[in-house]
Amino acid sequence: MIKVNGITKYYGEKKAVDNASFEIQPGEIVGFLGPNGAGKTTILKIMTGILHPTAGSVSIFGHDIAESPVEAKKKIGYLSENNPLYPDYTPAQYLDFIARVRQIENPGQNISQVMEKVFIADVANTKIAKLSKGYRQRVGLAAALLAKPDVLLLDEPTVGLDPNQIRDIRTLIREIGKTQTIFLSTHILQEVTSVCSRVIIIHNGTIVASDTLSNLSHHLDKAERTVFTFKGRSDHAVAELKKIPGVTEVECEHCDDHVNRVTVWSKKDEEIRPEAAKMLVKEGFEIYGISRERLSLEEVFKKLTAETGNE
């Protein structure tokens, strides 16, 4: 388990992080989401022991990062946003260097395993300077995985990559997450929805949410939102839907005399689907679909960070 407890960090008189606390359980892939400058990288650097907090503590699987830094850091693999590499080295040479610095046993075997795991064995002897940004990110991931850490801390791992490279890195993260705990810092909303089981949102240095996306959507949504897709006269359907008890608003997103998509808002925790479906069938509408929708991560994020407009 990772425990971040009451972390506060000042840079001079500027408070970058304000009393941040959260936990990450073994086996989770947790997204750490926030606008640029929200404090994500500062917290990651405190978690790795690169920075010292002004107040608070971090425990990595039972080891305090300040009191037992060597033992705590043995549990961590870290890919920084900048991913510093030696361009004149090949991936094999760079990983050998990292293995010797970290005093890793059986370095040759471990290097071969991580290169296979992140699919860089085919460029093992190519100078890093000649590799694409996507391959350089894979080299960084290999270095982070080399010591077989219990937790992988990733800071903006797909920034600057093209769409194909982004897809490849996200696939790698999901695969790695099957056996290791991952804490993924990003400002890209799709990154969280595509790979993470839970999200922690930080804004202006303060943790403003920590939960699954589904739970966040439910708690923040002030009304239930149900989407009906059907064939028939939309104006008649809208009029009838508005008569159903509990319905507060009805909106046609796509409406004509053929296929209609109508969103119905109802009071919180009010179940209107059975009665609405019964009405549509009775009135002769051909129903294609009924689905309950929650706030998207983008909508959740906007609600939680709306006060400054810093997105």
N, C-alpha and C positions, 0 to 999 in steps of 0.2 A: 504493500500500500504506500502511496505517496500522500503526505500531509503537508499542505502549505497553511501555516497558522499565523494570522495577523501580520502579514508582511506589509511593511511601510518602507518606502525608499524616497529619500530626498536627494536631489542634485543641487547643492547650494541651498537656496531658499525655495526652489521649485519642488513640489511634491509630485513625483511621478507615479507612485503606487500608494494607495491609501487603505491600510488594514485589510489586505486581501487574504481570504481563507477559502480553501477547497480541498477535496480529497479525490484521489483517483484509485480505483480498485484494480487489482491484478486482472489482466485480460481485457481491459477496456481500451477502446480507441476513442479518445476524448478530443473534441475540437475546441480550441481556444480562440474565440472570435472577438474581434474588435476593430474599430477604425484605426488607420495609421496613427501612431503616436499615442495610443490608448494605454500603453504600459506592458504590452505582451512580451516584447523582447527583454525588457528589464526583469520581468518575473522569471523568464526562462533562464537568464544569466544568473539570477539568484539561485534558482533551482540547481544549476550546475556548479555553483560555487565560484563562478567567474566574478560575480559581484557580491558584496556583503550588504544585507539589508540594514536600514537604519533601525528597524525594530522587527520582531517576529522571528519565526524559525521555519525550516524546511526539513522534513524527515523523509528519506528515501529507503523504503523497505526496512524501517527500524533504525536507520543510521542518520543522525543529525548531520547535515551538510557542513555546519560550522564546527561542531565538536569532533566529528569523525569523518573528515573530508575524504581521506583515502578510501575508506570502506564504502562511503556513500557513492563516490565517483565510480567505483568498480561496478556499481549497479546500473550506470547510466551510459547510454550512447547518445551523442548529440550531433545533430546536423544544423549548423548555424545558417542564417540567411545568406551570408556572403560565401559560405562553403570554400574557405581558403585551401587551395591545392598548390602543389609545386609543378608548374607547367613543364619543366624539363624532365620530370620523372614519368615513367610509365605507370599505369595503375598497379602493376605487380610490384614495382619498386616503391611506390608511395605506400602501399599497404604493408610492405615489409618494414619500412621506416616506422610506421605507426605501431606495428606489432612490437618492434624493439623498444620504442619509447614507452609503451604500456606494459612491457615485460610479459607478453602473452606467451603461454606455453604452446608448443607445437604450431609455430607461426605458419609454416608452409601449408599444413593441412587446413588450418583456419582460413588462410587467404584463399585457397582453392575453393573452399566451401562458400565463402561470402561472394566471391566473384561469380560462381554459378548461380547463387541465390538471386543476385541483382542483375544477372545477364550481361556481365562485362568480360567474361572469359575470352570472347573473340577479339577484344581489343586490349588484352592484358599487357602486350608488349608495344603498344602504340603510345607515343608521347601524349600526355594529357593536353598539351597545347593544341594538338590536332583534333581533339575530340569535340563533339557538339556539346551544347549546354546540357542537353538531356543526359548524355553519357557522363558528363562531369558530375551531375547530380547523383547518378548511380554510384560513381566512385566515392562521393561523400557518404552516401548511405552505406556502402560497403565498409568504409572506415568506422562509421558509427556502430556497425554490427559486429565488428571484428572481435571484440572481447566478449561476445555473447551476453550483452547486457539484459537485465530484467525489464528495463524501461527505455524506450526510444523517445527522445525529445526532438521534435522537428520544427524549425522556425522558417515559415514561408517556403516550403520545399518545391513549389511549382512556379514561383515568380520568375518571369522572363522566359518561360518555356513556350513552345508552340503547342497547338491543340493536341497533336499526336503524342508529343513528349509528356504533356500533362496527363493524358489518359494512361500512358505507360507507368508514370510515377505513382499515380493513384492506384493502379492495379497492384503495383509492388507493395504499397503501403497496406492495402487490404490483405495481401498474402502474408506479409510480415506480422500483421495484427492477429493472425490465427494462433501465434505462439508467443507473442510478446505484447506488453503494455505499451501503448503509444499515446503521446500527448502532442497534438498537432496544432501549432500556432499559425493562424492565417487571418487575412481580412477578406478572403474570397468565400462567399456564401456557398457556392456550389461545392467547394472543397469539403465542407462540413457535411452537407447532405449526402454526398456520394460515398464517404468513407467512415463517418463517425457514428457511434451509437449514442453519444451524449454531447452536449455543448455547454461550455462555460463562456459567458459573454462579459467582457470588460469594457468599461466606458469611463474616460477621464480618470484612469487609475483605480477605479472601484469595480468590484465584481457586482454586476447587476442581475445576473441569472445563472443558474446551474441546474440543468435538468435535461430530459430527453426533449426532442423537438415537439413530439406529440403532446407532452404534458405542458410545455411552455405555450403552445398554441391554444390549448384548452383553457389555461388559466388567464391568458391575456385577451382572448376573444370575448367580447361582451355579448355576443349572440351566437346561436347556432346557424350554420350556413349549409344549406342543402341544395344540390344542383339536380334539376330534372331535365332529362333529354327526351323529347317526344315529338310525334308528328301530329299536326292539326293546327287549327286557328289559334295563334298565340294570344290575341287580345281577349278571347273568351277564356282561355286557360288562366291568364293573369288575373282576370276579374274573379274567377272561382277560387283561385289559390289565396287571394287576399281575404276571402271570407272565412278561412279555416282558423279556429281559435288558436291563439299563440303566435300567429304570423304577424310580423311587424313591418316587413318590406318585401317587395317582389321586383326583380329586375330582369329584363330580357337582355342577355348578352348577345345572342344571335336569334333573331325571330323573323320568321316569314311563314308562309302557309305550308311549308314542307317540314324540315327538321328544326326544332327549336331547342335552345339551351337557356333555361330559366333558373336564376338563383333566388332562393327563398330564404330570408332571414327570419328566425323565430326566437322567442325568449330563451334565455340561457337554460340548458338542460331540458328544453321542451321538445318532445318527440312528435313531429308532425308528419313523418313519412307515411305511416299506414293510412291515415285519413286522406292525405294528398293523393296517394296512389289509387285509393278507392274512388275518389272523385274523378281522376283522370280517366280511369277505366269506364266509369259510369257515363261520362260525357263523350265517350267514343274516341279518346285519344290513344294513339299507338305508342306505348312507352318503350324507349330504348335503354334508358338507364336512370338510376336514382343513386346519388352518392353524397355522403356527408363529407364536407371539406373543412380543413383546419387552416389557420393562418400559415402562410408559407414562411420559411426562415427569413426571407427578405422583409416580410411584413412584421415579424417578431422583432427583428433587428432594428427596423425603423422605429417601432414603438418604444424600444428600450433605449435608443440613442437619439431620440427626436429633439431633446431640449437644446442641443447646441448646433444641430445640423451638420456636425462633423462626421461625415460618412465617407 
